[in-house]
Amino acid sequence: MNSVVPSRLTHTLSLAFVLSFVASLGFAQAVSSTEEPNPESAAKKAAATDEATPKKDELITLDPFVVSSTIAPRRQLDSAAAVTTIDIERMRATAPVGLPELLKQLPGVFVTSVSGEGRSNIYARGLPQTGGLVFVGLQQDGLADLSEMQFRNIWQDLLVRPSNFVERVENVRGGTSSIFMNNVPGGIINLITREGSDVLRGEVLVGTTDYNQIKVEAWSSGPLTSRTTMAAGISYRRDDGIRSPGYTANRGYTLQGNVIHRFANGRGSVKLAAKWVQDYTANITAIPLQNAKDPQAIPGGFPMGAGIIDSADLRYTELPNTPMGPLSFDTGKSGPKLATITGTLEYNLAEGWKLQERLKYTNLVYNSSTMLTSSVATPIQTLVNQIGAAGGAQYAAAKSGANYTYRLYYPGQNGALIADPSTLNGNGLAWTMTNNGTYSFIENFQNDFRVIKTLPNEGALAVGLYNSWLDMPKAVTINNTMLAEIRNNPRRLDLEFVNATTGSSLGYATYQGMRQASVASAFRRYSTDQKTIAPFVSYEQQFGNWSLDAGVRHQKKEETMVVSNRSNYNLNPAGSNILALRNAGFPNGTFTTASYDISATAWSAGANYRINPRLSAYGRVTSAYRMPISDDFYSSAAAGSSDPGPTNKVYSAETGIKYATRKLSIFGTLIASQLKDQLFSGLVSQPDGSLIERNVLRDTDSYGLELEVIYTPIKSLTFRFVGTEQRSEFANDAFVADPNSTTAAINIKGNRVTNIPQRYSTLNATYRLPKTRLGKPTIDFTWNYTGDIMVDEANRAKVDGYSLFDAGVTLKAKKLTYRLVVKNFMDSHAVVNGDARVARLFADPTAAYVNMRVALPRSIVGSVSYSF
């Protein structure tokens, strides 16, 4: 359905959904007021709790209870899964600017966190992807904000943000993740927020940075009645950006809270939670550098540390006359407006029987306008010649010999003429960029319903049904290619061709810096409506020292996509013939509809053996999946085909050991996996800066070691280490070639996948100094290491390994806590990754100019918090 309101069916289902939830609450409340608890059952539960609780002299550092991807809370030593928990103290000491930075503390999870506060690519267990969250699920309190993790330019790490309202982060890698959530063979990252308390508690934090950040976070929890509690939190920040675009880079706020009512006689509880996010963040991406063998800053160009391709001059892009009406793009207002409401019911139906239900409604409006790379730095005359040739006869008179005659202007500087373009900024270079603009509106209803039967010997059986209705009545993507100079905070360039003989004007080729308005091949406008149902069963049982679990999930998705057919338009007003305004892609008023019916099954089985109270070992085999999503089959839908493409299958086997004592905790996992039919879909730049759609399938094999160690040799000193050693390689015969066809095609089978290192780790040391009159001081030191990364699938170019160091000091003085953290304190300018848009398939290791991502510059983060 191509409309901007949810369908009548969606409204009906939503109403039925809410009514069933309210009815469940009413039933639970009515029964809880009349029934008494079973004393024998309570005694059994108390005895089981006492037996499971470690004695004080068996302090277990790496053995907290986890609630993600399991039927009931379970200790890590008893879980047959790879689980890591980041507690509130580690989050505070890290002082992350966003979720990606925080996730560096997880083994088996690699994050490219140089995009600023978000928009990062999160890779799990060596599974390759094109970007974002493809194989990983991001949850808050057990449910994702959206039922699908990946939509074009909707970055979900901007929807779920770390703050002091988050109590801990749980990560379950692989394994049972695919039983409790759709499409997450790589695992689940679950941010668990605070809940109400029996006494009034809270915290207020005020922070700042050396890039002019103002940050405020506050939360409070407490009782409302004898059986009702509440918790609420707010976070706000604004700053100029760790790499400043020349305007306020990041600003926004999050409001969230919950109310929990516990039924009489311990029969269960009901929780109502809400969240509102409005957030704008600057995008930080690759910058133009010189010398592919040893990338360095271009003279007069982008500095290695502070370089950013956005600017006040490039912030606004406007197209006043299009078939869609006037269009305006603002890179300073790129981000989500999100509202969620979640209801959770837990009710003990009878002895050993429990009902759990989570219902979530999400309303999301996501505007995105970001600057991306399209070409490498190029001599201005070379770019002019390419554009002149594209103009054909219109600019033929400008050609003199091999070159075109032209004039260059700054449209954002009142059309100022550039006297000598060949010496512009001391480098005489320019390049093409892409202003990537998107708009999406989504309504999403999710329901996760479970009936749980408690079994003898700490066993449990859960039978559940997950339902989701997602309606996206409007999604639009428009890419405008820009011509810009090579310097930090670049300015737009306008190109005018002139007659080589007379010097008279032959007309402009660009419009307000645009090389091409609305690139036709990149234009998208569509609506989609999808319904998902996924029954699942999970079984957990303990037999002596053995803990066994098995589960299966079957998902069925029906989706109907309506694509606006595209035509090329001439946007020139009467009397104008600007090349950039010709052949602009926009909807022509006709539509193509395609429907998809996709199903897949995941299963997993694991066993954990408790060798002694401090040591256990586990093994697991899993078959998981990732279904095609809207972005994957857009091209198919536009062609009227009902073939959505292949469902990715991920087969994995893992084994691990867990050892935990007062001084030393070790969690190690060996993992091997196969990925079948991974679709890489996206826009790839050509040598002339144009964009083409790329759709290729890849199989990969991965194997590796994930290690987590916590060591406290003395009471005042603790070391924490998380590390991953892995190899991910292409497993099928596929060929890539030089875009200029000057080199024979290369078979990539056996090559390493791009963007994922073989080795990465984080080592943290925390030293607690003796108490002073001022308070309790603590010193933190962190070493982040990333091994070499392949830039292209042909494995012709790579980025060398690098290290980054952070240091911090904390002073706790009764209810006040002072914290100062210096990130990248050595101010390393390490090149951390290549540019997937320009050189993903086939890179030139000898190129004079390249685009590379560089480590964020040194920054200082300070805060003061008051707890009560």
C-alpha positions in Angstrom: 0.0 0.0 0.0 1.4 3.3 -1.0 0.1 5.6 1.7 1.4 7.7 4.5 -0.9 6.1 7.2 -1.0 2.6 8.5 -3.4 0.2 6.8 -6.8 -0.6 8.3 -5.6 -4.2 8.9 -2.6 -2.8 10.9 -4.9 -0.7 13.0 -7.2 -3.6 13.7 -4.4 -6.0 14.6 -2.9 -3.3 16.8 -6.1 -2.7 18.6 -6.6 -6.5 19.1 -3.1 -6.7 20.4 -3.6 -4.0 23.0 -6.9 -5.4 24.1 -5.5 -8.8 24.6 -2.6 -7.4 26.6 -5.0 -5.3 28.8 -7.2 -8.4 29.2 -4.2 -10.4 30.4 -3.4 -7.7 33.0 -7.0 -7.7 34.2 -7.0 -11.5 34.6 -3.7 -11.5 36.4 -4.7 -8.7 38.8 -8.0 -10.4 39.6 -6.4 -13.8 40.3 -3.5 -12.3 42.3 -5.9 -10.6 44.7 -7.5 -13.9 45.7 -4.9 -16.6 45.5 -2.2 -17.3 48.2 1.3 -18.5 47.4 2.3 -22.1 47.8 4.5 -22.3 51.0 6.2 -25.5 49.8 7.0 -23.9 46.5 8.5 -20.8 48.1 10.7 -23.0 50.3 11.9 -25.0 47.3 12.8 -21.7 45.5 14.6 -20.3 48.5 16.6 -23.5 49.0 17.5 -23.6 45.3 18.6 -19.9 45.5 20.8 -20.6 48.5 22.4 -23.6 46.9 23.1 -21.7 43.7 24.6 -18.6 45.4 28.4 -18.8 45.8 29.8 -18.4 49.3 31.6 -15.2 50.2 35.0 -16.9 50.0 34.2 -18.0 46.4 33.9 -14.5 44.9 33.3 -15.0 41.2 34.3 -12.1 39.0 33.1 -13.3 35.7 30.0 -15.1 36.7 27.0 -12.7 36.9 23.5 -13.7 36.2 22.5 -13.0 32.6 18.9 -12.7 31.3 19.5 -12.4 27.5 18.7 -15.3 25.2 17.7 -17.6 28.0 14.5 -18.8 29.6 15.4 -17.7 33.1 18.4 -15.8 34.6 21.4 -18.1 34.6 25.0 -17.8 35.7 27.7 -17.6 33.1 29.5 -20.7 34.5 26.3 -22.7 33.9 25.5 -21.3 30.5 26.5 -23.2 27.3 26.9 -20.0 25.4 29.5 -17.2 24.8 28.3 -14.4 27.1 30.0 -11.1 28.1 28.6 -8.5 30.5 29.7 -4.9 30.7 28.6 -3.5 34.1 27.9 0.1 35.1 31.4 0.6 36.5 33.1 -0.3 33.3 30.7 1.9 31.3 31.5 4.8 33.6 35.3 4.3 33.4 35.1 4.1 29.6 33.1 7.3 29.3 31.9 6.2 25.8 30.8 9.0 23.4 28.4 6.4 21.8 27.5 2.7 21.8 30.2 1.7 19.2 33.0 2.8 21.5 31.5 0.8 24.4 31.3 -2.4 22.4 35.1 -2.5 22.0 35.0 -4.3 25.4 33.3 -7.4 23.8 35.4 -10.3 22.4 34.3 -11.5 19.0 32.7 -8.2 18.1 34.6 -5.7 15.9 33.3 -2.2 15.6 34.5 0.5 13.3 33.9 3.3 15.8 35.6 6.2 13.8 32.2 7.4 12.5 31.7 9.5 15.6 28.8 8.8 18.0 27.2 6.2 15.8 26.7 5.0 12.2 29.2 2.2 12.9 29.6 -1.1 11.3 29.3 -3.9 13.9 30.9 -7.3 12.8 30.3 -10.4 14.9 32.5 -13.5 14.7 34.0 -12.6 11.4 30.8 -12.4 9.5 31.3 -9.9 6.6 28.7 -7.3 5.7 28.3 -4.0 3.8 27.5 -1.9 6.9 25.4 -1.4 10.0 23.9 -4.2 12.0 23.4 -7.1 9.5 24.0 -10.2 11.6 23.7 -8.7 15.1 20.6 -7.8 17.1 20.5 -4.6 19.2 17.9 -4.7 22.0 16.8 -2.7 25.0 15.4 -4.7 27.8 14.9 -7.8 25.6 13.2 -6.3 22.5 14.7 -4.3 19.6 13.2 -0.9 18.7 12.6 -2.2 15.2 11.7 -5.8 14.2 14.4 -5.6 11.5 17.9 -4.5 12.2 18.8 -3.1 8.8 17.2 -0.4 6.7 19.1 1.9 4.3 20.6 4.7 6.3 18.6 4.0 9.5 21.4 3.5 12.0 20.0 1.7 15.0 23.1 2.4 17.2 21.6 6.0 17.3 18.3 4.7 18.6 19.8 2.8 21.6 22.4 5.0 23.3 24.5 4.4 26.5 23.8 6.7 29.4 23.7 6.4 33.2 20.1 5.0 32.9 21.6 1.9 31.4 22.5 -0.5 34.2 24.5 -3.1 32.2 25.1 -4.5 28.7 24.8 -8.2 27.9 26.2 -9.8 24.8 25.3 -13.3 23.7 27.4 -14.3 20.7 25.8 -16.8 18.3 24.2 -19.8 20.0 20.8 -19.2 21.6 20.5 -15.7 20.1 18.8 -17.1 17.0 16.2 -18.9 19.1 15.0 -15.7 20.9 15.3 -13.2 18.0 15.0 -13.2 14.3 17.9 -12.8 11.9 20.8 -12.6 14.4 23.3 -15.4 13.7 26.0 -13.2 15.1 24.4 -12.6 18.4 22.5 -10.2 20.6 23.6 -7.0 22.3 21.1 -6.1 25.0 21.1 -2.8 26.9 19.3 -3.3 30.2 18.0 -0.2 31.8 17.2 0.6 35.4 14.0 -0.3 37.1 12.2 1.0 40.2 13.6 0.6 43.7 12.1 0.3 47.1 13.9 3.5 48.3 14.5 6.7 46.5 17.8 6.6 44.5 19.3 8.5 41.7 22.2 10.3 40.0 22.9 13.5 38.3 25.9 13.8 35.9 27.3 16.9 34.3 30.0 16.6 31.7 32.1 18.4 29.1 34.9 17.8 26.6 37.6 19.8 24.9 35.3 20.1 21.8 32.8 22.2 23.7 30.4 19.5 24.8 27.6 20.2 27.3 26.3 16.9 28.7 23.7 16.3 31.3 22.4 12.8 32.4 20.1 12.2 35.3 18.0 9.3 36.6 15.9 8.5 39.6 14.0 5.5 41.0 11.8 4.9 43.9 8.5 3.6 45.2 5.1 5.0 44.2 3.1 2.6 46.5 3.9 -0.5 48.5 3.9 -2.6 45.3 4.6 0.0 42.6 7.9 1.5 41.7 9.2 3.9 39.1 12.4 4.8 37.3 13.0 7.7 34.9 16.0 9.1 33.1 17.0 11.9 30.9 20.2 12.6 28.9 21.1 15.6 26.8 24.2 16.8 25.0 25.4 19.2 22.4 28.9 19.8 21.0 31.0 21.0 18.1 32.1 17.5 17.2 35.4 15.7 17.9 36.0 16.7 14.2 34.2 19.9 13.8 32.2 20.5 10.6 32.0 24.2 11.4 28.5 24.1 13.0 27.0 22.3 16.0 27.8 18.7 15.1 25.9 16.7 17.7 22.8 17.6 19.7 19.9 15.7 21.1 18.2 14.2 24.1 16.6 11.0 25.3 13.7 10.7 27.8 12.9 7.2 29.2 11.3 5.6 32.2 9.2 2.8 33.5 6.6 1.9 36.1 6.4 -1.6 37.6 3.5 -2.9 39.6 4.0 -6.2 41.5 0.9 -8.3 42.1 -0.1 -9.4 45.6 1.2 -12.7 46.9 4.2 -12.7 44.5 2.1 -13.8 41.5 4.0 -11.6 39.1 4.3 -8.0 37.8 3.4 -5.7 35.0 5.8 -3.1 33.6 5.0 -0.1 31.4 8.1 1.6 29.8 8.4 4.5 27.4 11.2 6.2 25.5 11.6 9.3 23.3 14.7 10.1 21.3 15.4 13.1 19.2 19.0 13.2 18.1 21.2 14.7 15.4 24.8 13.6 14.9 27.5 14.5 12.4 28.8 11.8 10.1 32.6 11.1 10.1 33.9 9.1 7.3 37.0 8.6 5.1 39.1 11.5 4.0 41.3 12.0 0.9 45.0 11.3 1.5 48.0 10.7 -0.7 50.3 7.7 -1.3 48.4 4.4 -0.9 51.6 2.6 0.3 52.0 5.0 3.3 48.9 7.3 3.5 49.7 10.9 4.5 47.8 14.2 4.5 47.7 16.1 1.2 49.4 19.5 1.4 46.6 22.0 2.0 44.1 19.2 2.3 42.6 17.3 5.2 44.7 16.9 8.4 45.1 13.3 9.5 43.5 13.8 12.9 40.9 16.5 12.6 40.0 16.1 9.0 36.3 16.0 8.1 34.6 16.2 4.7 31.5 18.1 6.0 31.4 21.9 6.4 29.1 24.8 6.9 29.4 25.5 3.1 28.2 22.0 2.3 25.6 21.8 5.0 22.6 22.9 2.9 21.7 21.4 -0.5 18.5 22.6 -2.2 16.6 21.7 -5.3 13.8 24.2 -5.8 12.1 22.6 -8.8 11.6 18.8 -8.8 8.7 16.5 -9.6 8.5 16.0 -5.8 8.4 19.8 -5.1 11.1 21.8 -3.5 13.7 19.7 -1.7 16.1 20.7 1.0 18.9 18.7 2.7 20.5 19.7 5.9 23.5 17.7 7.2 23.1 19.4 10.6 19.7 17.7 11.1 20.5 14.1 10.4 19.0 11.6 12.8 16.0 9.9 14.4 12.8 11.0 16.1 11.8 7.9 18.0 9.0 7.0 20.3 8.5 3.6 21.9 6.0 2.2 24.4 6.6 -1.2 25.9 4.4 -3.3 28.1 5.7 -6.4 29.9 3.6 -8.9 31.8 5.0 -11.7 34.0 2.4 -13.8 35.7 2.6 -17.1 37.6 -0.4 -19.0 36.3 0.0 -22.0 38.7 2.6 -24.0 40.4 5.5 -24.2 37.9 3.7 -22.3 35.2 4.5 -18.8 34.1 3.2 -16.5 31.4 5.5 -13.8 29.9 4.4 -11.2 27.4 6.2 -8.2 25.9 4.3 -5.8 23.6 6.1 -2.9 21.9 5.0 -0.1 19.7 7.5 2.0 17.8 7.0 5.2 15.8 10.1 6.4 14.0 10.8 9.3 11.7 14.3 9.2 10.4 15.8 12.1 8.3 19.4 11.6 7.1 21.6 13.9 5.1 25.3 13.0 5.1 28.3 13.6 3.0 30.0 10.5 1.6 33.0 9.9 -0.7 32.5 9.4 -4.4 36.0 9.7 -5.9 39.6 10.2 -4.7 41.5 13.5 -5.0 42.0 14.4 -8.6 43.8 17.2 -10.5 41.1 19.8 -11.2 41.9 19.9 -14.9 41.3 16.1 -15.1 37.9 16.4 -13.4 37.0 19.3 -15.8 37.9 17.2 -18.8 35.7 14.3 -17.6 32.8 16.7 -17.0 33.3 18.4 -20.3 33.4 15.2 -22.2 30.1 14.1 -20.5 28.5 17.4 -21.8 29.1 16.4 -25.4 28.6 19.1 -28.0 27.4 21.7 -25.5 31.0 22.3 -24.3 32.9 21.1 -27.4 34.1 24.7 -28.1 35.8 24.8 -24.8 38.3 22.2 -25.8 41.7 23.3 -26.8 44.0 20.4 -27.5 43.5 17.8 -24.7 42.0 20.1 -22.2 38.9 22.1 -21.7 38.9 25.8 -20.9 36.9 26.8 -17.8 36.3 29.1 -14.9 35.8 27.9 -11.3 33.7 29.6 -8.6 32.7 29.3 -4.9 28.8 29.2 -5.0 28.7 29.3 -1.2 30.9 32.4 -1.2 28.6 34.6 -3.3 30.0 33.1 -6.4 33.6 34.3 -5.8 35.9 33.5 -8.8 38.9 31.3 -8.1 41.8 33.1 -9.8 44.1 30.1 -10.5 42.4 26.7 -9.9 45.7 24.9 -10.7 47.1 26.2 -7.4 43.9 26.0 -5.3 44.8 25.3 -1.7 48.4 24.7 -2.8 47.4 21.3 -4.3 45.3 22.1 -7.3 43.0 19.1 -6.5 39.3 18.6 -6.3 37.0 15.6 -5.9 33.4 14.4 -6.1 31.3 13.8 -3.0 27.8 12.5 -2.5 25.1 14.2 -0.4 23.1 11.2 0.6 19.6 12.2 1.7 17.0 9.8 3.0 13.6 10.0 4.7 11.8 7.1 6.3 8.7 6.8 8.4 8.0 3.5 10.3 5.3 2.2 12.6 6.1 -1.2 14.2 4.2 -3.4 16.6 6.0 -6.4 18.2 4.7 -9.0 20.6 6.8 -11.7 22.3 4.6 -14.2 24.1 5.9 -17.1 26.2 4.5 -19.8 28.4 7.2 -21.3 30.7 7.0 -24.6 32.6 9.5 -25.1 35.4 10.9 -28.6 35.4 12.7 -30.6 38.1 16.5 -30.1 38.5 16.5 -26.4 37.6 14.9 -27.2 34.2 12.5 -25.1 32.1 10.6 -25.4 28.9 9.4 -22.3 27.1 7.0 -22.3 24.2 6.7 -18.9 22.6 5.2 -16.9 19.7 6.7 -13.7 18.3 4.6 -11.5 16.1 5.5 -8.3 14.3 3.7 -5.9 12.0 5.9 -3.2 10.4 4.5 -0.6 8.1 6.9 1.8 6.2 4.5 4.0 4.2 7.3 6.2 2.8 11.0 5.7 2.2 13.0 8.0 -0.1 16.7 8.1 -1.0 18.2 10.8 -3.1 21.9 11.2 -3.9 23.3 14.4 -5.2 26.9 14.3 -6.4 28.9 17.4 -5.4 32.1 18.9 -6.7 34.4 20.2 -4.0 37.9 21.3 -3.2 40.5 19.3 -1.3 40.9 21.0 2.1 39.4 20.5 5.5 35.8 21.6 5.8 35.7 21.8 1.9 33.7 24.3 -0.1 31.5 23.6 -3.1 32.8 24.4 -6.5 30.8 25.6 -9.6 32.2 25.0 -13.0 31.6 27.2 -16.0 32.9 26.2 -19.5 34.2 29.0 -21.8 34.9 29.1 -25.5 38.6 28.3 -25.9 38.9 31.0 -28.6 36.7 33.9 -27.6 36.5 33.4 -23.9 32.7 33.7 -24.0 30.6 31.5 -21.6 29.3 28.2 -22.8 27.2 27.7 -19.7 27.6 26.1 -16.3 28.0 22.4 -15.8 27.2 22.4 -12.1 24.4 23.8 -10.0 25.2 25.2 -6.6 28.2 22.8 -6.5 26.2 19.8 -7.7 27.9 17.7 -10.3 24.7 15.7 -10.7 21.3 16.3 -9.1 19.5 13.2 -7.9 21.7 10.5 -9.4 19.1 8.3 -11.3 20.7 4.9 -10.5 20.6 5.8 -6.7 17.1 7.2 -6.5 14.6 5.1 -4.4 11.1 5.7 -3.3 8.9 2.9 -2.0 6.6 1.7 0.7 6.5 -1.6 2.3 4.3 -3.6 4.7 5.5 -6.7 6.4 4.1 -9.2 8.8 6.2 -11.7 10.7 5.3 -14.7 12.8 7.9 -16.8 14.6 7.0 -19.7 16.9 9.9 -21.0 19.0 10.6 -23.6 21.7 13.5 -23.6 24.1 14.4 -26.3 26.6 16.9 -26.1 29.5 17.7 -28.8 31.9 20.4 -29.6 34.5 21.5 -33.2 35.3 24.0 -33.2 38.0 27.0 -31.2 36.7 25.5 -31.1 33.2 23.5 -28.2 31.9 21.8 -28.9 28.6 19.7 -26.7 26.3 18.2 -26.9 22.9 15.9 -24.7 20.9 14.3 -24.1 17.5 12.7 -21.1 15.9 10.8 -20.9 12.6 10.1 -17.5 11.1 7.7 -16.7 8.3 7.6 -13.2 6.8 5.2 -11.8 4.3 6.1 -8.5 2.8 4.5 -6.4 0.0 6.6 -3.6 -1.5 5.3 -0.8 -3.7 8.1 0.8 -5.7 7.7 4.2 -7.4 8.9 3.8 -10.9 11.6 6.2 -11.9 12.2 8.5 -14.9 14.9 10.9 -15.8 13.9 14.6 -15.7 15.4 17.9 -16.8 15.2 20.3 -13.9 16.5 23.3 -15.8 14.2 26.3 -15.8 13.4 27.9 -19.2 16.5 29.3 -20.8 18.9 27.2 -18.8 20.8 24.1 -19.8 23.0 23.1 -16.8 24.4 19.6 -17.2 23.9 18.8 -13.5 20.2 19.4 -13.7 19.7 17.0 -16.6 18.9 13.3 -16.2 17.8 13.7 -12.6 16.0 10.6 -11.2 12.5 11.1 -9.7 9.2 9.2 -9.6 7.0 9.3 -12.6 3.7 8.5 -11.0 3.5 4.8 -11.8 4.2 2.0 -9.4 5.4 -1.6 -9.4 4.2 -4.0 -6.7 5.9 -7.2 -5.6 5.0 -9.6 -2.7 7.4 -11.9 -0.9 6.8 -15.0 1.3 9.9 -16.0 3.1 10.5 -18.6 5.8 13.5 -20.0 7.6 14.4 -22.1 10.6 17.1 -21.8 13.2 18.1 -24.4 15.8 20.8 -24.7 18.4 21.9 -27.2 21.0 24.5 -26.9 23.7 25.9 -28.6 26.7 27.8 -27.2 29.7 29.7 -29.4 32.2 30.6 -28.0 35.6 33.9 -29.6 36.3 34.2 -28.0 39.8 32.7 -24.9 41.4 35.2 -22.7 39.6 35.6 -24.4 36.2 33.2 -25.5 33.4 33.4 -26.4 29.8 30.8 -26.2 27.1 30.1 -27.0 23.4 27.4 -25.9 21.0 26.2 -26.4 17.4 24.0 -24.0 15.7 22.2 -23.5 12.4 21.0 -19.9 12.0 19.8 -17.6 9.3 19.3 -14.1 8.1 16.4 -13.5 5.7 16.5 -11.0 2.9 15.3 -7.6 4.0 13.7 -4.7 2.1 17.0 -3.2 1.0 18.1 -6.6 -0.3 15.2 -7.2 -2.7 14.5 -3.6 -3.6 16.0 -4.1 -7.1 14.0 -7.3 -7.5 10.8 -5.4 -6.5 11.5 -2.6 -8.9 11.7 -5.1 -11.7 8.4 -6.7 -10.6 10.0 -10.0 -9.5 8.8 -11.9 -6.5 12.2 -13.5 -6.0 13.6 -12.0 -2.8 17.0 -13.6 -3.2 18.7 -16.2 -1.0 18.4 -16.5 2.7 21.8 -16.5 4.4 22.6 -19.6 6.3 25.2 -19.6 9.1 26.4 -23.0 10.4 28.6 -22.8 13.5 30.2 -25.0 16.1 31.9 -23.7 19.2 33.5 -25.0 22.4 34.8 -23.1 25.4 36.0 -23.1 28.9 35.1 -20.9 31.8 37.2 -20.5 34.9 36.4 -18.1 37.7 37.9 -17.4 41.1 38.5 -14.4 43.3 41.7 -13.4 41.5 41.4 -14.9 38.0 38.6 -15.4 35.6 39.0 -16.8 32.1 36.4 -17.3 29.4 37.7 -18.7 26.1 35.8 -19.9 23.0 36.9 -21.6 19.8 34.4 -20.9 17.0 34.1 -22.1 13.4 31.4 -21.0 11.1 30.2 -21.1 7.4 28.2 -18.3 5.8 26.2 -19.1 2.6 24.9 -16.6 0.0 25.7 -13.3 1.7 24.4 -10.5 -0.5 26.5 -7.4 -0.8 24.3 -4.7 -2.1 25.0 -1.0 -2.3 26.4 1.9 -4.4 30.0 1.8 -5.5 31.9 4.7 -7.0 33.5 4.4 -10.4 36.8 6.1 -11.4 34.9 9.1 -12.8 32.9 9.6 -9.6 29.7 8.1 -10.9 27.7 5.6 -8.8 26.5 2.2 -9.7 24.4 -0.4 -7.8 26.4 -3.5 -6.8 24.8 -6.8 -6.0 27.0 -9.8 -5.5 26.8 -13.0 -3.5 29.6 -14.4 -1.4 30.2 -17.5 0.8 32.7 -17.2 3.6 34.4 -19.5 6.1 35.5 -18.2 9.6 37.2 -19.6 12.5 38.7 -18.0 15.6 39.4 -17.7 19.3 37.5 -15.3 21.6 39.1 -14.7 25.0 38.1 -12.7 28.0 40.3 -12.6 31.1 40.0 -10.7 34.4 43.0 -10.8 36.8 43.3 -9.2 40.2 46.8 -10.0 41.5 46.3 -7.7 44.4 43.2 -6.1 45.9 44.0 -2.7 44.4 44.8 -3.7 40.9 42.7 -5.4 38.2 43.5 -6.3 34.6 40.8 -6.9 32.0 41.6 -8.3 28.6 39.3 -9.1 25.7 40.8 -10.4 22.5 39.9 -12.1 19.3 42.1 -14.1 16.9 40.2 -15.0 13.8 40.4 -15.6 10.0 37.5 -15.0 7.7 38.0 -15.8 4.0 35.9 -16.1 0.9 34.9 -19.7 0.2 33.4 -19.6 -3.3 34.9 -19.0 -6.7 34.3 -15.3 -7.6 36.2 -12.9 -9.7 37.0 -9.2 -9.3 38.8 -7.0 -11.8 40.2 -3.5 -12.2 37.4 -1.1 -13.2 39.6 0.2 -16.0 40.1 -3.5 -17.2 43.9 -3.1 -17.2 44.5 -6.1 -15.0 43.2 -9.7 -15.4 40.4 -10.7 -13.1 41.4 -12.3 -9.8 39.8 -15.3 -8.1 39.1 -14.2 -4.5 38.6 -17.7 -3.1 40.8 -18.1 0.0 41.2 -14.3 0.3 40.5 -12.5 3.5 37.3 -10.6 3.7 37.5 -6.8 3.8 37.1 -4.5 6.8 37.7 -7.2 9.5 41.1 -7.7 11.2 42.5 -11.1 12.1 43.4 -9.9 15.5 42.0 -7.2 17.8 42.0 -6.7 21.6 41.4 -4.4 24.5 43.6 -4.5 27.6 42.5 -2.4 30.6 44.3 -1.8 33.9 42.5 -0.3 36.9 44.5 0.7 40.0 42.7 1.8 43.1 44.9 4.1 45.1 44.7 4.4 49.0 41.9 6.5 50.3 42.8 10.1 50.8 41.2 13.0 52.6 39.7 14.0 49.3 38.2 10.6 48.5 39.1 7.3 46.8 41.2 7.8 43.6 41.3 5.3 40.8 43.5 5.3 37.7 42.4 3.6 34.4 44.6 2.7 31.4 43.3 1.1 28.2 45.2 -0.3 25.2 43.2 -1.0 22.1 44.9 -3.0 19.4 43.6 -3.7 15.9 45.5 -5.9 13.4 45.9 -5.3 9.7 42.7 -5.0 7.6 42.2 -5.8 3.9 40.9 -2.9 1.9 39.7 -4.8 -1.1 38.4 -8.3 -2.0 41.3 -8.8 -4.3 43.6 -8.4 -1.3 45.8 -6.1 -3.2 45.8 -3.4 -0.5 45.7 -3.5 3.3 45.7 -1.2 6.3 48.5 -1.9 8.8 47.7 -2.8 12.4 47.7 0.0 15.0 47.3 0.8 18.7 45.3 3.4 20.5 45.7 4.3 24.2 43.2 5.9 26.7 43.8 7.0 30.3 41.6 8.2 33.0 41.4 9.1 36.7 38.4 8.9 39.0 37.9 10.4 42.4 35.0 9.2 44.6 34.2 11.6 47.4 31.2 10.3 49.3 28.2 11.1 47.0 30.3 12.9 44.4 32.4 11.3 41.7 34.9 13.3 39.6 36.1 11.7 36.3 38.6 12.8 33.7 39.4 10.6 30.6 41.9 11.3 27.8 41.1 9.3 24.7 43.8 8.5 22.2 46.2 10.4 24.5 49.1 9.8 22.2 47.1 11.5 19.4 47.8 8.7 17.0 46.9 9.4 13.4 46.6 5.7 12.5 44.9 4.8 9.3 42.2 2.4 10.5 40.2 1.4 7.4 39.8 1.9 3.7 36.9 3.3 1.7 34.4 0.6 0.7 32.6 2.9 -1.7 35.7 3.6 -3.9 37.9 0.5 -3.5 36.0 -2.4 -2.1 36.5 -4.8 -5.0 39.8 -4.0 -6.5 42.3 -1.5 -5.0 45.5 0.0 -6.4 48.2 -0.4 -3.8 50.4 2.1 -5.7 47.7 4.8 -6.2 48.8 8.4 -5.7 45.6 9.3 -3.9 43.3 7.3 -1.7 40.4 7.7 0.7 41.0 6.3 4.2 39.4 6.4 7.6 41.8 7.8 10.3 41.7 7.4 14.1 39.8 10.1 15.9 42.1 12.8 17.4 43.0 13.1 21.1 40.1 14.3 23.2 39.5 15.1 26.8 36.2 14.1 28.6 35.4 15.2 32.1 32.4 14.8 34.3 31.0 15.3 37.8 28.2 13.2 39.2 26.2 13.2 42.4 24.5 10.1 43.6 21.7 9.9 46.2 
